[in-house]
Amino acid sequence: MARGFKEPGDKPRRFYKAVAVAPDGGGFIVRLDERSVRTPGGARQVVPTERLADQIAEEWAAQGEHIDLAAMHAARLANTAIDAIPGAREATADSVAAFAASDLLCYRAESPAGLVARQAEHWDPLIERAGREEGLAFVCASGIIHRDQPEATPARVRALALELDDFRLAALAFGVALYGSAILALAVVRGWLDAREAFELSRLDEAWQEERWGVDDEAAERTARLRGEAAMLQRWLANLNP
């Protein structure tokens, strides 16, 4: 956050008028009036491309009388990439690999036949592509009983995660948590899928139930919020390219 800025329990009042993006060394930074944005850890929030800085600046500019930090997902992801990832790359890769060991896409419905077919139609091609292009072998099971993946699979996912730079590794970890799937998150980082499309694939079961029983307001609100996070992630990854 900006120098001297703290994150209290209540939403803080907006303390700036102008938001701008400026070059900073080999990267770009957001400025709030004359103050450079800093991370909670006190580092300058320097991001690698002007487009990514613009995305973060949009979040600051969109704030009203009070600042809703929880809704500033791009700014928070940048903080993670700068403050947390460099000192925790191994642990972050471990967490991604743990999802691969029990990946959402590998646990299939036993019934009804329509849902079983829908999962196979949309999920099988991704599993096949992960094997073909990344050397990842997954086994699928019906029901919720855990089935071990080949020992090499989580290790390979971990290695792929560690090949990424800090900003893309932060995006991968964000995607894994959003989707409940290392396969979907890796597909998004690799550009096989739009992040928003991956979110819809992660909720095939929920969508099936909604088609039959309807949607309650609380579930609809949660889904809308997560769709917004997926849209942010898609822009984030696109904006990492100059």
Buried (B, 14 or more C-beta within 10 A) or exposed (E): BBEEBEEEEEBBEEEBEEBBBEEBEEBBBBBBEEBBBBBBEEEBBBBBBBBBBBBBBBBBBEBEEEBEBEBBBBBBBBBBBBBBBEEBBEEBBBBBBBBBBBBBBBBBBEEEEEBBEBBBEBBEEBBEBBEEEBEBEBEBEEEEEEEEBEEEBBEBBBBBBBEBEBBBBBBBBBBBBBBBBBBBBBBBBBEBBBBBBBBBBBBBBBBBBBEEEEBEEEEEEEBEEBBBBBBBBBBBBBBBEE
